[in-house]
Amino acid sequence: MATVGIRELRQNLSVYLRRVERGESLRVTDRGREVALLGPLPEHQDVLSRLEAEGKLRRATRSLSELGPPLEHKGEMSVSEALEEQREDSI
């Protein structure tokens, strides 16, 4: 992997970007110390596509309109009442 200093990179940015477009990765240094890695974008630029490829996301198979109305709450108290009670218990 090639190394390039910040000053050189700044002065010839288009040259180095063309190298990156061809698939090369570059280490960027500042006074000899590595500060960055410049490389081509991964194939999965879209976050959702990347997560799907990694098996961390499963796309919806139906639209929201197909789900029907929300279920009715059959508990003894409302969500607000349950939260209020929980907060009182933690004090």
NUPA-286067 format. One record per residue: x, y, z negated of N, C-alpha, C, O in turn; residue in one letter; residue number from 1. Coordinates in steps of 0.2 Angstrom, whole numbers. Layout:
X; Y; Z; X; Y; Z; X; Y; Z; X; Y; Z; A; NUM $
...
***
This chain:
4; -6; 0; 0; 0; 0; 5; 6; 0; 9; 7; -4; M; 1 $
3; 11; 4; 7; 17; 5; 6; 22; -1; 0; 22; -4; A; 2 $
10; 26; -2; 10; 31; -7; 11; 38; -4; 15; 39; 0; T; 3 $
6; 43; -6; 7; 49; -4; 6; 54; -9; 2; 53; -14; V; 4 $
10; 60; -9; 9; 65; -14; 4; 70; -13; 1; 70; -7; G; 5 $
1; 73; -18; -5; 77; -17; -3; 83; -12; -7; 84; -8; I; 6 $
3; 86; -12; 4; 91; -8; 4; 89; 0; 1; 92; 4; R; 7 $
8; 83; 1; 8; 80; 7; 1; 78; 10; -1; 79; 15; E; 8 $
-3; 75; 5; -10; 74; 7; -14; 80; 9; -18; 80; 14; L; 9 $
-14; 85; 5; -17; 91; 6; -15; 94; 13; -20; 97; 17; R; 10 $
-9; 94; 15; -6; 97; 21; -8; 93; 27; -9; 96; 32; Q; 11 $
-9; 87; 26; -11; 82; 32; -17; 78; 31; -17; 72; 32; N; 12 $
-22; 81; 28; -27; 77; 26; -31; 73; 31; -32; 67; 30; L; 13 $
-31; 76; 37; -35; 72; 43; -31; 66; 45; -34; 61; 47; S; 14 $
-24; 67; 45; -20; 61; 47; -21; 55; 42; -22; 50; 44; V; 15 $
-21; 57; 35; -22; 51; 30; -29; 49; 30; -30; 43; 29; Y; 16 $
-34; 53; 32; -41; 50; 32; -42; 46; 38; -46; 41; 38; L; 17 $
-38; 47; 44; -39; 42; 49; -36; 36; 47; -38; 30; 50; R; 18 $
-30; 36; 44; -27; 29; 41; -32; 26; 37; -33; 19; 38; R; 19 $
-36; 29; 33; -41; 26; 28; -46; 23; 32; -49; 18; 31; V; 20 $
-49; 27; 37; -54; 24; 42; -52; 18; 45; -57; 14; 47; E; 21 $
-46; 17; 46; -43; 11; 50; -43; 5; 45; -41; 0; 46; R; 22 $
-44; 6; 38; -44; 1; 33; -38; 1; 28; -38; -3; 24; G; 23 $
-34; 6; 29; -28; 7; 25; -30; 10; 18; -34; 14; 18; E; 24 $
-27; 8; 13; -28; 11; 6; -22; 15; 4; -16; 12; 6; S; 25 $
-22; 20; 1; -17; 24; -1; -17; 26; -8; -22; 27; -11; L; 26 $
-11; 26; -11; -10; 28; -18; -8; 35; -18; -4; 37; -15; R; 27 $
-12; 39; -22; -10; 47; -22; -7; 48; -29; -9; 46; -34; V; 28 $
-1; 52; -28; 3; 53; -34; 3; 61; -35; 3; 65; -30; T; 29 $
5; 63; -41; 6; 70; -43; 12; 70; -47; 13; 67; -53; D; 30 $
17; 72; -44; 24; 73; -47; 27; 66; -49; 30; 64; -54; R; 31 $
25; 61; -44; 27; 54; -45; 23; 49; -49; 24; 43; -50; G; 32 $
18; 52; -52; 13; 48; -57; 7; 47; -53; 4; 51; -50; R; 33 $
5; 40; -52; -1; 39; -48; -7; 42; -52; -8; 41; -58; E; 34 $
-11; 45; -48; -17; 48; -51; -24; 46; -47; -29; 47; -50; V; 35 $
-23; 43; -41; -29; 41; -38; -28; 36; -32; -22; 34; -31; A; 36 $
-33; 32; -30; -33; 27; -25; -38; 30; -20; -44; 31; -21; L; 37 $
-35; 30; -14; -39; 33; -8; -40; 27; -3; -35; 24; -1; L; 38 $
-46; 25; -2; -47; 19; 2; -54; 19; 6; -58; 23; 4; G; 39 $
-55; 14; 10; -61; 14; 14; -67; 13; 10; -66; 9; 4; P; 40 $
-73; 15; 12; -79; 13; 8; -80; 6; 8; -79; 3; 14; L; 41 $
-83; 3; 3; -85; -4; 4; -91; -5; 9; -95; 0; 10; P; 42 $
-92; -11; 11; -98; -12; 16; -104; -10; 13; -109; -7; 16; E; 43 $
-105; -11; 6; -112; -10; 3; -112; -3; 0; -110; -2; -6; H; 44 $
-112; 2; 4; -112; 9; 2; -118; 11; -2; -118; 15; -7; Q; 45 $
-124; 8; 0; -130; 9; -4; -130; 5; -10; -129; -1; -11; D; 46 $
-132; 9; -16; -131; 6; -23; -136; 0; -23; -134; -5; -26; V; 47 $
-142; 1; -21; -147; -5; -21; -145; -11; -17; -146; -17; -19; L; 48 $
-142; -10; -11; -140; -15; -7; -134; -19; -11; -134; -25; -10; S; 49 $
-130; -15; -14; -124; -18; -17; -126; -22; -23; -124; -28; -24; R; 50 $
-131; -20; -27; -134; -23; -33; -137; -30; -30; -137; -35; -34; L; 51 $
-141; -29; -25; -144; -35; -22; -139; -40; -20; -140; -46; -21; E; 52 $
-134; -38; -17; -129; -43; -15; -125; -46; -20; -123; -52; -20; A; 53 $
-125; -43; -26; -122; -46; -32; -127; -50; -36; -125; -53; -41; E; 54 $
-133; -50; -34; -138; -54; -37; -140; -51; -44; -144; -54; -48; G; 55 $
-139; -44; -44; -142; -40; -50; -148; -37; -49; -151; -34; -54; K; 56 $
-151; -37; -43; -157; -34; -41; -161; -39; -36; -158; -42; -32; L; 57 $
-167; -39; -38; -172; -42; -33; -177; -37; -31; -181; -34; -34; R; 58 $
-177; -37; -24; -182; -32; -21; -189; -34; -22; -191; -40; -22; R; 59 $
-194; -29; -23; -201; -31; -23; -204; -34; -17; -201; -33; -12; A; 60 $
-208; -39; -18; -211; -42; -13; -218; -40; -11; -221; -42; -6; T; 61 $
-221; -36; -16; -228; -33; -15; -227; -26; -16; -223; -23; -20; R; 62 $
-232; -22; -14; -233; -15; -15; -236; -14; -22; -240; -18; -24; S; 63 $
-235; -8; -25; -239; -7; -31; -246; -7; -31; -250; -9; -35; L; 64 $
-249; -5; -25; -256; -5; -24; -259; -12; -24; -265; -13; -25; S; 65 $
-255; -17; -23; -258; -24; -23; -258; -27; -30; -261; -32; -31; E; 66 $
-255; -24; -35; -255; -26; -42; -261; -26; -46; -262; -30; -50; L; 67 $
-266; -22; -44; -272; -21; -47; -272; -16; -53; -266; -14; -54; G; 68 $
-277; -16; -57; -277; -11; -62; -273; -14; -68; -272; -20; -69; P; 69 $
-271; -9; -72; -267; -11; -78; -272; -15; -83; -278; -14; -83; P; 70 $
-269; -20; -87; -272; -23; -92; -275; -19; -97; -271; -14; -99; L; 71 $
-280; -21; -100; -283; -17; -106; -279; -19; -112; -277; -25; -113; E; 72 $
-278; -14; -117; -275; -15; -123; -280; -18; -128; -285; -15; -129; H; 73 $
-279; -24; -131; -283; -27; -135; -281; -27; -142; -284; -31; -147; K; 74 $
-276; -23; -144; -273; -23; -151; -278; -19; -155; -282; -16; -153; G; 75 $
-276; -19; -162; -280; -16; -167; -278; -8; -167; -283; -4; -169; E; 76 $
-272; -6; -165; -271; 1; -165; -268; 3; -158; -265; -1; -154; M; 77 $
-268; 9; -157; -265; 12; -151; -257; 12; -151; -255; 11; -157; S; 78 $
-254; 13; -146; -247; 13; -146; -245; 19; -150; -240; 18; -153; V; 79 $
-248; 25; -149; -246; 30; -153; -246; 29; -161; -242; 31; -165; S; 80 $
-252; 25; -163; -252; 24; -170; -247; 19; -172; -244; 19; -178; E; 81 $
-245; 14; -168; -240; 9; -169; -233; 12; -170; -230; 11; -175; A; 82 $
-232; 17; -166; -226; 21; -166; -225; 25; -173; -220; 25; -176; L; 83 $
-231; 28; -174; -231; 32; -180; -230; 28; -186; -226; 30; -191; E; 84 $
-233; 22; -187; -232; 18; -192; -225; 15; -193; -222; 15; -198; E; 85 $
-222; 14; -187; -215; 11; -187; -210; 17; -189; -206; 15; -193; Q; 86 $
-212; 23; -187; -207; 29; -189; -208; 30; -197; -203; 31; -200; R; 87 $
-214; 29; -200; -215; 30; -207; -211; 25; -211; -209; 26; -216; E; 88 $
-211; 19; -208; -208; 13; -212; -200; 14; -212; -197; 12; -216; D; 89 $
-198; 18; -207; -190; 19; -207; -188; 24; -211; -182; 25; -212; S; 90 $
-192; 28; -213; -191; 34; -217; -189; 32; -225; -187; 36; -229; I; 91 $
***
